[in-house]
């Protein structure tokens, strides 16, 4: 780390971000001019999470936030569900997703990272018949319990 801080970052134009001077002969480390200001103003420069605001156009009404990964993978023209309404993305900017009401068009459901545990085997067995599965109840779990592989197409 001391090497990086003393040598800085070399770009095509010049060497930048040399915040400390390392005197190798005597083993002395000294701060360079501007190092204190850089340390004070750069703290917390990278946010923990970046959840872009979703803003309705043309009113500019704040609707909520979406996951950063969802915003990065979305394109203008995509339709997604937020709350109980579907919205079409008109443009994506840094920290902001601008959307228009689609008045009930068929949306996709955005993904998110949940904190709850996954669905249990018992709940999956109970829900499976309602999904119209072509596999008999318990077949996939039975295959997994025996160490076999269950391929679902």
SERO-4910 file (N, C-alpha, C, O; in steps of 0.05 Angstrom, whole numbers):
BEGIN
 pado doro    nc1    nc2    nc3   cac1   cac2   cac3    cc1    cc2    cc3    oc1    oc2    oc3
  Unk    A     17    -24      0      0      0      0     18     25      0     11     45    -13
  Unk    A     39     24     15     58     47     16     70     52    -12     73     75    -20
  Unk    A     76     30    -26     86     33    -53     67     47    -71     74     65    -86
  Unk    A     41     39    -70     21     52    -87     18     81    -80     16     98    -98
  Unk    A     17     88    -55     14    116    -46     38    133    -53     36    156    -59
  Unk    A     62    121    -53     86    136    -58     92    139    -88    102    159    -97
  Unk    A     85    118   -104     90    119   -132     67    131   -148     71    141   -170
  Unk    A     43    129   -137     20    140   -151     10    123   -174     18    100   -176
  Unk    A     -6    134   -190    -18    121   -213     -8    135   -239    -11    159   -241
  Unk    A      4    120   -257     15    131   -281     -7    130   -303    -17    109   -309
  Unk    A    -13    153   -314    -32    155   -336    -17    163   -361      7    167   -360
  Unk    A    -31    166   -383    -19    174   -408     -7    202   -406     12    209   -420
  Unk    A    -19    219   -390     -9    246   -387     13    250   -367     33    263   -372
  Unk    A      9    239   -343     28    243   -321     23    223   -298      5    207   -299
  Unk    A     40    225   -278     36    209   -254     18    224   -235     23    247   -229
  Unk    A     -2    210   -225    -22    223   -207    -24    209   -181    -15    186   -178
  Unk    A    -36    222   -162    -43    211   -136    -19    201   -120    -20    180   -106
  Unk    A      3    216   -121     26    210   -104     21    226    -78     28    249    -76
  Unk    A     10    213    -58      2    226    -33     24    226    -12     23    243      6
  Unk    A     43    208    -14     64    207      6     91    205     -8     93    196    -31
  Unk    A    112    214      6    139    211     -5    154    191     13    155    194     37
  Unk    A    164    170      0    179    149     14    209    153      9    218    150    -13
  Unk    A    223    160     30    252    163     28    264    136     35    266    128     58
  Unk    A    272    122     14    280     94     18    307     91     32    311     71     46
  Unk    A    324    111     30    351    109     43    348    108     74    360     91     87
  Unk    A    332    126     85    329    128    114    303    115    123    299    112    148
  Unk    A    286    106    105    261     93    112    241    112    125    226    105    143
  Unk    A    240    137    115    222    157    126    199    161    107    203    163     82
  Unk    A    176    163    118    151    168    102    140    195    109    135    201    132
  Unk    A    137    212     89    127    240     93    103    245     75    101    233     53
  Unk    A     85    261     84     62    268     68     70    289     47     88    305     52
  Unk    A     56    288     24     60    308      3     39    330      6     19    326     21
  Unk    A     43    352     -8     23    373     -8     -3    363    -19     -3    350    -40
  Unk    A    -25    368     -6    -51    360    -15    -60    333     -5    -83    325     -9
  Unk    A    -43    319      9    -50    292     19    -71    294     40    -90    277     41
  Unk    A    -70    313     58    -90    316     79   -117    323     67   -137    311     76
  Unk    A   -118    341     48   -143    348     35   -155    324     21   -180    320     22
  Unk    A   -138    309      7   -148    285     -6   -160    264     13   -180    252      8
  Unk    A   -147    261     36   -156    242     56   -183    251     68   -201    235     73
  Unk    A   -186    277     73   -211    287     85   -234    286     65   -256    279     73
  Unk    A   -229    294     40   -251    296     21   -258    270      8   -280    268     -5
  Unk    A   -241    250      9   -246    225     -5   -258    203     12   -264    182      2
  Unk    A   -262    208     37   -273    187     55   -302    181     47   -319    198     44
  Unk    A   -307    155     42   -334    146     35   -342    153      7   -366    157      1
  Unk    A   -323    155    -11   -328    162    -39   -344    140    -53   -358    146    -73
  Unk    A   -341    115    -45   -355     93    -58   -378     85    -40   -374     75    -18
  Unk    A   -403     89    -50   -426     82    -33   -429     51    -30   -420     36    -47
  Unk    A   -441     43     -7   -446     15     -3   -465      4    -24   -459    -17    -36
  Unk    A   -487     17    -28   -506      9    -48   -514     33    -64   -515     55    -54
  Unk    A   -520     28    -89   -530     50   -106   -556     41   -117   -557     25   -136
  Unk    A   -577     50   -106   -604     43   -115   -615     68   -130   -623     87   -117
  Unk    A   -617     66   -156   -626     89   -172   -655     97   -165   -672     79   -161
  Unk    A   -661    122   -164   -688    132   -161   -704    127   -186   -693    130   -209
  Unk    A   -729    120   -183   -747    117   -206   -765    141   -206   -779    146   -187
  Unk    A   -764    156   -228   -779    181   -230   -798    180   -254   -790    174   -276
  Unk    A   -824    187   -249   -844    187   -271   -841    212   -287   -838    234   -277
  Unk    A   -842    208   -314   -842    231   -332   -870    236   -342   -884    216   -345
  Unk    A   -878    259   -348   -864    285   -347   -867    299   -321   -856    321   -317
  Unk    A   -882    287   -302   -888    301   -277   -863    304   -259   -861    323   -244
  Unk    A   -844    285   -261   -821    286   -243   -827    274   -216   -812    280   -197
  Unk    A   -847    258   -213   -855    246   -188   -837    223   -180   -832    205   -197
  Unk    A   -827    223   -156   -810    201   -146   -828    177   -140   -848    180   -125
  Unk    A   -822    154   -152   -838    130   -149   -826    110   -129   -841     95   -116
  Unk    A   -800    109   -128   -786     89   -111   -758     85   -121   -747    101   -135
  Unk    A   -747     62   -113   -719     55   -122   -719     26   -132   -736     10   -124
  Unk    A   -699     21   -149   -695     -7   -159   -666    -15   -152   -649      1   -146
  Unk    A   -662    -41   -154   -635    -52   -149   -616    -42   -170   -623    -39   -194
  Unk    A   -591    -37   -162   -571    -27   -181   -566    -46   -204   -563    -37   -227
  Unk    A   -565    -71   -198   -561    -91   -219   -584    -91   -239   -579    -94   -263
  Unk    A   -608    -88   -230   -631    -87   -248   -629    -63   -266   -635    -64   -290
  Unk    A   -622    -40   -255   -619    -16   -270   -597    -18   -291   -601     -8   -314
  Unk    A   -575    -31   -285   -553    -34   -304   -561    -53   -327   -552    -49   -349
  Unk    A   -577    -73   -321   -584    -93   -342   -609    -84   -358   -615    -97   -378
  Unk    A   -622    -63   -350   -646    -54   -364   -638    -35   -387   -617    -22   -386
  Unk    A   -656    -34   -406   -652    -16   -429   -676      2   -432   -698     -4   -423
  Unk    A   -673     24   -446   -695     42   -452   -715     26   -469   -708     13   -488
  Unk    A   -741     28   -462   -762     14   -475   -771    -11   -460   -793    -21   -466
  Unk    A   -755    -21   -441   -764    -44   -425   -787    -36   -407   -789    -13   -398
  Unk    A   -806    -54   -403   -829    -50   -385   -826    -67   -361   -820    -91   -363
  Unk    A   -829    -56   -337   -826    -71   -312   -848    -63   -293   -861    -43   -296
  Unk    A   -851    -79   -272   -871    -75   -252   -858    -61   -228   -838    -70   -217
  Unk    A   -870    -40   -219   -862    -26   -195   -888    -19   -179   -904     -4   -189
  Unk    A   -890    -30   -156   -915    -27   -141   -937    -43   -154   -933    -67   -159
  Unk    A   -959    -31   -160   -981    -45   -174   -985    -35   -202  -1006    -40   -214
  Unk    A   -966    -21   -213   -968    -10   -240   -944    -17   -257   -922    -22   -247
  Unk    A   -948    -18   -283   -926    -24   -301   -915      2   -313   -931     20   -319
  Unk    A   -889      3   -316   -875     27   -325   -856     21   -348   -843      0   -347
  Unk    A   -854     38   -367   -835     35   -389   -811     54   -384   -815     77   -378
  Unk    A   -787     43   -387   -763     59   -382   -759     77   -406   -757     68   -429
  Unk    A   -758    104   -401   -752    122   -423   -723    128   -425   -712    131   -447
  Unk    A   -709    130   -403   -680    134   -403   -668    128   -376   -682    131   -355
  Unk    A   -643    120   -376   -629    114   -351   -605    133   -349   -589    134   -367
  Unk    A   -604    147   -327   -582    165   -322   -568    156   -297   -576    137   -284
  Unk    A   -546    169   -290   -531    163   -266   -549    168   -241   -556    190   -235
  Unk    A   -556    146   -227   -572    149   -203   -601    154   -207   -616    159   -188
  Unk    A   -611    153   -232   -639    159   -237   -649    143   -261   -636    142   -282
  Unk    A   -673    132   -258   -686    118   -280   -712    133   -286   -729    135   -269
  Unk    A   -714    143   -310   -738    158   -318   -758    139   -332   -750    124   -350
  Unk    A   -783    139   -323   -803    120   -333   -828    134   -341   -834    157   -333
  Unk    A   -844    120   -357   -871    130   -366   -891    108   -359   -885     85   -361
  Unk    A   -915    116   -353   -937     97   -347   -945     83   -372   -949     96   -393
  Unk    A   -948     57   -371   -956     42   -395   -985     35   -395   -995     23   -414
  Unk    A   -999     43   -374  -1028     39   -372  -1036      9   -375  -1054      3   -390
  Unk    A  -1022     -8   -360  -1030    -36   -359  -1016    -55   -378  -1025    -77   -382
  Unk    A   -995    -46   -392   -981    -64   -410   -968    -87   -395   -963    -84   -371
  Unk    A   -963   -109   -408   -952   -132   -395   -923   -127   -386   -906   -122   -403
  Unk    A   -918   -127   -360   -891   -121   -350   -874   -145   -343   -884   -168   -341
  Unk    A   -848   -141   -340   -831   -161   -327   -828   -154   -298   -833   -131   -291
  Unk    A   -821   -173   -282   -818   -167   -253   -789   -163   -247   -772   -180   -253
  Unk    A   -782   -140   -235   -753   -136   -229   -743   -155   -207   -759   -164   -191
  Unk    A   -717   -161   -208   -706   -178   -188   -695   -162   -165   -690   -138   -168
  Unk    A   -693   -174   -143   -681   -161   -119   -668   -182   -103   -673   -206   -106
  Unk    A   -651   -173    -85   -637   -192    -67   -653   -193    -41   -654   -173    -26
  Unk    A   -665   -215    -35   -681   -218    -11   -664   -227     13   -642   -238      9
  Unk    A   -674   -222     36   -660   -230     60   -672   -255     72   -661   -266     91
  Unk    A   -694   -264     62   -707   -287     73   -695   -313     62   -683   -312     40
  Unk    A   -697   -335     76   -686   -360     66   -702   -370     42   -724   -361     37
  Unk    A   -690   -389     27   -703   -400      4   -727   -416     12   -732   -422     36
  Unk    A   -744   -423     -8   -768   -439     -3   -760   -467      6   -741   -479     -4
  Unk    A   -775   -477     26   -769   -504     36   -779   -525     17   -795   -520     -1
  Unk    A   -769   -550     20   -778   -572      4   -808   -578      7   -821   -584    -12
  Unk    A   -818   -575     31   -846   -580     37   -864   -560     22   -884   -567     11
  Unk    A   -856   -534     23   -872   -514     10   -871   -518    -20   -891   -514    -34
  Unk    A   -848   -526    -31   -845   -531    -59   -863   -554    -68   -876   -553    -89
  Unk    A   -865   -575    -51   -882   -597    -57   -912   -589    -58   -927   -598    -74
  Unk    A   -919   -571    -39   -947   -562    -38   -954   -544    -61   -977   -545    -71
  Unk    A   -935   -527    -71   -940   -508    -92   -938   -521   -119   -952   -513   -138
  Unk    A   -923   -542   -122   -917   -555   -147   -942   -563   -163   -943   -557   -187
  Unk    A   -962   -575   -151   -986   -583   -167  -1001   -559   -179  -1013   -562   -200
  Unk    A   -999   -536   -167  -1013   -513   -177   -999   -500   -201  -1011   -485   -217
  Unk    A   -973   -507   -204   -958   -496   -227   -960   -513   -252   -950   -505   -273
  Unk    A   -974   -536   -250   -977   -552   -274   -952   -567   -282   -945   -569   -305
  Unk    A   -937   -576   -262   -912   -590   -267   -917   -616   -281   -937   -630   -275
  Unk    A   -900   -623   -300   -904   -649   -315   -890   -672   -300   -893   -695   -308
  Unk    A   -876   -666   -278   -863   -687   -262   -881   -695   -239   -894   -678   -228
  Unk    A   -881   -720   -232   -897   -729   -210   -888   -716   -184   -864   -710   -181
  Unk    A   -906   -711   -164   -898   -698   -139   -876   -714   -126   -877   -739   -124
  Unk    A   -855   -700   -117   -833   -712   -103   -811   -723   -120   -791   -732   -110
  Unk    A   -815   -723   -147   -795   -735   -164   -768   -720   -163   -747   -733   -160
  Unk    A   -768   -694   -166   -743   -678   -165   -729   -681   -139   -705   -686   -138
  Unk    A   -744   -679   -117   -732   -681    -90   -722   -709    -85   -701   -713    -73
  Unk    A   -736   -729    -95   -727   -757    -92   -701   -762   -107   -683   -775    -97
  Unk    A   -699   -751   -131   -674   -753   -147   -651   -740   -132   -629   -751   -130
  Unk    A   -655   -716   -121   -634   -702   -106   -626   -717    -81   -602   -717    -74
  Unk    A   -645   -729    -67   -639   -744    -43   -623   -768    -48   -606   -776    -32
  Unk    A   -627   -781    -71   -611   -805    -78   -585   -798    -91   -569   -816    -98
  Unk    A   -578   -773    -93   -553   -765   -105   -553   -765   -135   -533   -761   -148
  Unk    A   -577   -769   -147   -580   -768   -176   -583   -740   -186   -583   -721   -170
  Unk    A   -585   -738   -212   -589   -711   -223   -617   -710   -235   -627   -728   -247
  Unk    A   -629   -687   -230   -656   -682   -241   -654   -660   -262   -649   -637   -255
  Unk    A   -658   -667   -287   -657   -648   -308   -685   -639   -315   -703   -655   -320
  Unk    A   -689   -613   -314   -716   -603   -320   -713   -586   -345   -696   -568   -346
  Unk    A   -729   -592   -365   -728   -577   -390   -751   -558   -393   -753   -544   -413
***
